[in-house]
Amino acid sequence: MSVPQHATRRLSLVLACAAALCAVAGAASAAEPSASDASQNGRARGCARQFEAAQRADMESFRDYDADTFRAGHDERAVTVFDSGGVRIGIDAIMAALAGHFQNREAKWSWTERYRVVDGCRSAYILYETVYEIPRIGYRQRALTGVTYTHDGAKWLAIADQGTRLP
């Protein structure tokens, strides 16, 4: 038995329309985040806002000689590698090395962000171009300073920073 040509065309059209509708419905459902996706996206946005505030507090507390805020923004196990090659491990050792900066309150600190990567609510890295100046003695140092942050489940903390002097 043969199927009339117009019936074959109609069936093809119906199948094509059904396939198109399935594709549109599939794309629409894929575009709608599930409740867990929405929750993860909300958490990621919250972590991103929290990170923005934490990294700003880190940089501004150093600029503004706020030793307590600077200390609070660092993990106890933090490490600093100075451009000289000197290494300080632990926030107490870092604070001791930076004591003159916080006590003398005469250095000018500025920075420009050059690169940033944030991995959800786990870790982040920022590369800054920095300038540290002590005008009274004519000291000026430009450097690339990389800071790595970790999220401890409640807040962002600086875990490592390293400076490389620029000419």
For each residue, the residues with C-beta under 8 A, 3 or more apart:
1:
2:
3: 7 8
4: 7 8
5: 8 9
6: 9 10
7: 3 4 10 11
8: 3 4 5 11 12
9: 5 6 12 13
10: 6 7 13 14
11: 7 8 14 15
12: 8 9 15 16
13: 9 10 16 17
14: 10 11 17 18
15: 11 12 18 19
16: 12 13 19 20
17: 13 14 20 21
18: 14 15 21 22
19: 15 16 22 23
20: 16 17 23 24
21: 17 18 24 25
22: 18 19 25 26
23: 19 20 26 27
24: 20 21 27 28
25: 21 22 28 29
26: 22 23 29 30
27: 23 24 30 31
28: 24 25 31 32
29: 25 26 32
30: 26 27
31: 27 28
32: 28 29
33: 37 38 41
34: 37 38
35: 38 39
36: 39 40
37: 33 34 40 41
38: 33 34 35 41 42
39: 35 36 42 43
40: 36 37 43 44
41: 33 37 38 44 45
42: 38 39 45 46
43: 39 40 46 47 121
44: 40 41 47 48 120 121
45: 41 42 48 49
46: 42 43 49 50
47: 43 44 50 51 118 120 121 151 156
48: 44 45 51 52 118
49: 45 46 52 53
50: 46 47 53 54 155 156
51: 47 48 54 55 118 124 149 151 156
52: 48 49 55 56
53: 49 50 56 57
54: 50 51 57 58 73 149 155 156 157
55: 51 52 58 59 124 126 147 149 156
56: 52 53 59 60
57: 53 54 60 61 69 73
58: 54 55 61 62 70 73 74 147 158
59: 55 56 62 63 109 111 128
60: 56 57 63 64 66
61: 57 58 64 66 67 69 70 73
62: 58 59 65 66 70 101 109
63: 59 60 109 110
64: 60 61
65: 62 101 102 105
66: 60 61 62 69 70
67: 61 70 71 95 102
68: 71 72
69: 57 61 66 72 73
70: 58 61 62 66 67 73 74 95 98 102
71: 67 68 74 91 95
72: 68 69
73: 54 57 58 61 69 70 156 157 158
74: 58 70 71 78 91 94 157 158 159
75: 78 91 150 152 157 158 159
76: 90 91
77: 89 90 91 159
78: 74 75 89 90 91 94 157 158 159 160 161
79: 87 88 89 90 94 159 160 161
80: 87 88 94 97 160 161 162
81: 85 86 87 160 161 162 163
82: 85 86 87 88 97 163
83: 141 143 163 164 165
84:
85: 81 82
86: 81 82 97
87: 79 80 81 82
88: 79 80 82 93 94 96 97
89: 77 78 79 93
90: 76 77 78 79 93 94
91: 71 74 75 76 77 78 94 95
92: 95 96
93: 88 89 90 96 97
94: 74 78 79 80 88 90 91 97 98
95: 67 70 71 91 92 98 99 102
96: 88 92 93 99
97: 80 82 86 88 93 94
98: 70 94 95 101 102
99: 95 96 102 103
100: 103 104
101: 62 65 98 104 107
102: 65 67 70 95 98 99 105
103: 99 100
104: 100 101 107
105: 65 102
106: 134 135 136
107: 101 104 132 133 134
108: 131 132 133 134 135
109: 59 62 63 130 131 132 133
110: 63 130 131
111: 59 128 129 130 131 145
112: 128 129 130
113: 116 126 127 128
114: 127 128 129 144
115: 125 126 127
116: 113 124 125 126 127
117: 124 125
118: 47 48 51 123 124
119: 122 123 124
120: 44 47
121: 43 44 47 151
122: 119 150 151
123: 118 119 148 149 150 151
124: 51 55 116 117 118 119 148 149 151 156
125: 115 116 117 146 147 148 149
126: 55 113 115 116 146 147 149
127: 113 114 115 116 144 145 146
128: 59 111 112 113 114 144 145 146 147
129: 111 112 114 142 143 144 145 166
130: 109 110 111 112 142 143 144 145 163
131: 108 109 110 111 140 141 142 143
132: 107 108 109 139 140 141 143
133: 107 108 109 139 140 141
134: 106 107 108 137 138 139
135: 106 108 138
136: 106
137: 134
138: 134 135
139: 132 133 134
140: 131 132 133
141: 83 131 132 133 165
142: 129 130 131 165 166 167
143: 83 129 130 131 132 163 164 165 166
144: 114 127 128 129 130 163 164 166
145: 111 127 128 129 130 161 162 163 164
146: 125 126 127 128 161 162
147: 55 58 125 126 128 158 160 161
148: 123 124 125 158 159 160 161
149: 51 54 55 123 124 125 126 156 157 158 159
150: 75 122 123 156 157 159
151: 47 51 121 122 123 124 155 156 157
152: 75 155 156 157
153:
154:
155: 50 54 151 152
156: 47 50 51 54 55 73 124 149 150 151 152
157: 54 73 74 75 78 149 150 151 152
158: 58 73 74 75 78 147 148 149 161
159: 74 75 77 78 79 148 149 150
160: 78 79 80 81 147 148
161: 78 79 80 81 145 146 147 148 158
162: 80 81 145 146
163: 81 82 83 130 143 144 145
164: 83 143 144 145
165: 83 141 142 143
166: 129 142 143 144
167: 142
